[in-house]
Amino acid sequence: MSIASCGLGALDARLLTGPITKPICVTVSAAIQLSGLGRTTIYELMQNGTLSSVRIGAKRLIHLSSLEALLSAGNAKDDAT
């Protein structure tokens, strides 16, 4: 993954000193792309507490660990059948 594909500007890119790591949180749009789920489903999962999220200002961020847990749990259920 290149720095440009992360959406980092030139100043931000100079601040990176180590390898790019996983983010703690992702936007709703990123969660949709990562999971393949629809926007309505993502918002329903946040509303019922399945996906952990935080609002900072006007931006809603989803904890990546909760998205990964949801998708892993789905795989475990699929594998059991």
Order of alpha helices (4+ residues) and beta strands (2+ residues): alpha-beta-alpha-alpha-beta-beta-alpha
